[in-house]
Amino acid sequence: MARVWQIQEAKNKFSEVVNEAIKHGPQIITKRGVETVIVLSYAQYRKVMLNQKKLSDFFRESPLAKVDLDLMRDKSGVRPDIAL
């Protein structure tokens, strides 16, 4: 499970943050309480990068790829203004 570090603590213990990323997985760094950065091992980074697909492949392999969509545009006139 990822450990959460405040940025100042991560700066002071950078070697420990790196070692934890190598041994136990991604380490989350927060800035003013907001999750901002993740430190992860190079091996995990490579795994993520190698598992990426092209967006076109993603859509081609989607179960929705064979759905017949009606892409005809509605050519009726302009709709009247809607009172809010």
C-alpha positions as CSV (number, residue, x, y, z in Angstrom):
1,M,0.0,0.0,0.0
2,A,1.2,3.5,-0.9
3,R,2.6,5.6,1.9
4,V,1.7,9.3,2.0
5,W,4.5,11.8,2.7
6,Q,4.2,15.6,3.3
7,I,6.5,17.3,0.9
8,Q,8.9,18.6,3.6
9,E,9.2,15.2,5.1
10,A,9.8,13.7,1.6
11,K,12.5,16.3,1.0
12,N,14.2,15.5,4.3
13,K,14.0,11.7,3.8
14,F,14.3,11.5,0.0
15,S,16.5,8.3,0.1
16,E,13.9,6.6,2.3
17,V,11.1,7.7,-0.1
18,V,13.0,6.2,-3.0
19,N,13.8,2.9,-1.1
20,E,10.1,2.6,-0.1
21,A,9.1,3.1,-3.7
22,I,11.4,0.3,-4.8
23,K,10.4,-2.1,-2.0
24,H,6.8,-1.4,-1.4
25,G,5.4,0.5,-4.5
26,P,4.4,4.0,-5.3
27,Q,4.8,6.7,-2.6
28,I,2.4,9.7,-2.6
29,I,3.7,13.2,-1.9
30,T,1.3,15.8,-0.7
31,K,1.6,19.6,-0.9
32,R,-0.6,21.5,1.5
33,G,-2.6,18.4,2.1
34,V,-3.3,17.7,-1.6
35,E,-1.9,14.6,-3.3
36,T,0.4,16.1,-5.9
37,V,3.2,13.7,-6.9
38,I,3.9,10.0,-7.0
39,V,7.4,8.5,-6.7
40,L,7.6,5.0,-8.2
41,S,10.4,2.7,-9.1
42,Y,11.7,2.6,-12.6
43,A,10.5,-1.0,-13.0
44,Q,7.0,0.1,-12.2
45,Y,7.3,3.0,-14.5
46,R,8.4,0.8,-17.4
47,K,5.5,-1.6,-16.7
48,V,3.0,1.2,-16.9
49,M,4.6,2.6,-20.1
50,L,4.8,-0.8,-21.8
51,N,1.1,-1.6,-21.0
52,Q,-0.2,1.5,-22.7
53,K,-2.3,1.1,-25.8
54,K,-2.9,3.5,-28.6
55,L,-6.2,5.3,-28.2
56,S,-7.3,4.0,-31.6
57,D,-6.6,0.4,-30.5
58,F,-8.6,1.0,-27.3
59,F,-11.7,2.2,-29.3
60,R,-11.2,-0.6,-31.9
61,E,-11.2,-3.3,-29.1
62,S,-14.1,-1.8,-27.2
63,P,-17.2,-3.8,-26.9
64,L,-19.0,-0.8,-28.2
65,A,-17.0,-0.8,-31.4
66,K,-19.7,-2.9,-33.2
67,V,-22.6,-0.8,-32.0
68,D,-24.5,0.8,-34.9
69,L,-24.7,4.5,-34.1
70,D,-26.9,7.0,-35.8
71,L,-24.6,9.8,-36.6
72,M,-27.0,11.9,-38.7
73,R,-27.3,15.4,-37.5
74,D,-30.8,16.8,-36.7
75,K,-31.5,19.4,-39.4
76,S,-34.6,20.9,-37.8
77,G,-34.6,24.6,-37.2
78,V,-33.0,26.5,-34.3
79,R,-34.6,25.6,-30.9
80,P,-36.4,28.4,-29.1
81,D,-34.6,30.0,-26.2
82,I,-35.3,28.3,-22.9
83,A,-36.4,30.4,-20.0
84,L,-34.3,29.7,-16.9
